[in-house]
């Protein structure tokens, strides 16, 4: 999931001059970044994060090609008046850029998590911008990429011959927004770069974004201002003592803690949770703090009830655990789902937190999920919610071998289950994943004797948005099916542009179906179409419509652009 801190680093765009002799371009910059974040659902007051430190950059080689090594030092995080250090921000890494100044590849030490890699990428994006000998001849507008996705940016030069850049819009595709955001609105954006021989002597900017999350609690506004200034006097940095070839950089694995050290760290975690006003911290700030306790997070399911946290504090805690999104935090959330002492609300919050992550699923968490799938009876009434959430989780997370194993387990359970409700939940999981690889499997259940399975199949075919799925929905649109199945089929057909014959069939349901909900689904499907007689047909439905809700839906459709 994209963290506010990743945004604090990632919403900047960066600068570089790859045509200059690399040996001349070892640089250090003092940086200061301030981010104000207002979470729409979680806190009525904005939270503040300030990050200060030094960024060093030097030419390196990787696979016999020119790359750039980067390292931050003396990084101080300040949030709500509390100073903090996070060593993961000071890990050295490398990136490669093309002649247009676009970052094309990254290298990270193997032990760094996906979240830590994203945080470091934010530093690199301060060195991505329109550059090269022919900058003045380049198109003023182009597409670039950062941690949030692809965006359009406009370049210009001011009277001081400084390069100015302004983001105009983000373009989130299914791939780039497998993150937590459905839409990103650029409310303000201006970045100013003072070029020098290699990079820049100064860079500063202000940016304000409105980020709309896949889930409401992940929606927020953020405003950032920053400044990077070239240091005239060098400061010590480990980066300058590393080998010139990235392949020769030492790779340090995470240290193994003794049992005594783990117990001490666990006690510190309990003390922090019970002696800190968690509601004074936004989810991001709390997640940053929880990363210090990553090695013992999986002990939380055993101790949570003893900490006597308020209900709202627990909500904040689970939101933060989801943002940590490390292998340990993932396993912790699965353990909460399965733990005998977990209340229903606790299990629900753990499910939501697990669903909203984006990092690849770790081995331990994956195995724990598979164990639960093999014995869903232990989850009681929440088994269906658990399975359906797995689909959404698979759709949002980066794919790896573990996600494939869970997918295979769901398929196996579907083919062997004699429980119609359980089978319907699995098909709904496929719908929530929006993964068209399940199309043929779902098509095999469209004529199941169970109306629950038929309904779930119709919903899934609507989410896949493929020609074969559309054909399956056309076949399902028959009057013999139960009305709740008809409703689901019509709703899913609304996700497609219908051919003439199918559109006529949908119109008949809108005009003559006995149940209000079925007519409503047909009306909404017609409202989503683009054809010449759309409004004329919709007006004819007004004459005989007896449902106030349906009547309003028709009027609303007539007043919107088709």
Steps between C-alpha positions, in 0.01 A plus 500: 500500500627846435603664822492871571875487541544342160290785370710746694794376298330383185289796391813689406654462157866500457795622313804377327746559223620165363690656211760648740812298577391283794832532684438871545156460654537393862259723694343550844180687582345622823130424480189597692154361416181597679174315437159591640251212473128508576330159511133539410376212717760462772580839650327840498839674525788489252817315599843639431820321403836669451802314366848648500840361410768477234475320163822388331521388138796358311563324166523120521494204264254212492521220246764708319259791448494850649277528805471736797550405862294684761501507878328718760673578830406665829128463418273640770122449488286738701127439548278669757806638673667158533841440338575153371763309301436219255820329378321360194504850348880497509556181299711552185336417166548574131297605198546538125365781283461551127606795284168674559550493876247223575581235758496160330623256768585463871735280704438428871664275754306168511399529867303823449122456499281628217386785724858600583590491132210733420615743767851510353362545149357828625855635539587396145201681353663827605747422220250441220406790276525623142870520424759471229673728250178544301274587792392829346389319184304231681124488521381707798264224614572129553408197708710396799471240776542512878393290798137600460471419131528665159445875476508775241746783564555837331845664479598865452788739569461816710683832464782377725557209258379257762316189386143485627278195494133459581304177529162534333335158547559144615398216271442195714465182298398160640870415528632826643213532743512152636588730783252637748373788287216524252568860402758769571405864447784749455380814677832687497843422355809712433863384516796728426848372410816709477730303267874466546766298321373160615167527677376813673615746761154528645160342458184599681131446449147478633239241414149429622318177413158358575532121514181293474554153646356163402361509855361822652735493797795516259389829343688814600633838393871568515700820454876490475772759481868413469845641430830341399815712509845404372756475782820693445689292757495120489361299789596140586289233330547126471394531135835649397694207647297230323649321195446658159309190386162440662555123471783537753294690759473309829152355556411489868214277601273600784657411836358203690378592848541273799197389703595747773521782245164402353340501846646842574378635166154354562483669840596831338221454245241439773627804691479718189143392421372547854680830572445679168190682384459305178222730382747789499692317228371448147525152352822578318685639803393203709608259225843664491534440873374140481773412252747528787320202658460296180678196644240458779178623338370143471480487881225765498207255457602342833524831688251741343215428741731563796594848374149641560507720191184693415299398197616804301863437598469142374362629170804726463733215591360264235509770235869554581575125496357488149729784395809329645431215253815303582507117507478520880205741505320290237540191716384699803176595325433140395561388859244756620245347261563152637569581866260351752490823704422727203159665512297524177594870463867410538477236228319744271764771549779252438329390178469859378862579584620187322283582198637850451871409480695489175830329584548138386365254753768351727555125537378470859184706440425303184530165680282625786232603249516163326464326838186703567360420156544132570294530819261793456262358761723654767396845378128432546275767348800704384628229265319655204632850574850358534486327162345796318765732647773271371389577146528875552837447667632296205377766258684783676826335600801444279483149358749238617519124559312532828201674343492228234494233772202668666325526163554128441367423847183701429448317172549163670255589776243613244509170312478287816254703708144373545398820680324734255558810714870422528524447124320831442750673730793359301351616171442841660869498595581451132271794420678716759836416346378622156741243354379370166698176542196370690258561211475140381466367855212735575326424171477141618277606792253730321239222481549368852177390673587751774375853441769627740769353275329635188486847653866490600592379150314788340681751720836344416436509125419868534834571667714311245395722206604255226312390185456146637362637827257720305379202299444311824282781634297507178430129548398558862242768413190276500161541672520151653764609749412632843453875521810560715706324232337710227587810700865394528521419128352837400731687736804326354386562143507869590879471509503432124390685189214279383429377150161591349319173581622485859408866549146420383481216752619727780239760401228239532611426855500873578147533365327181612685327787270455800758568772616860552862395558519314170361800308746726684797285395378507138450879513853549631641273229325707231622822660859381451456449125600727212251479211285743305156417644613465861310798642194432286475147637560615856217756472257228393571322829377799702137449398447168679771503772339469846815494715618839623860378510482374143329819380779708655764280340346556155483878548858507621614299197321741266693792647842341475714472191477151350 
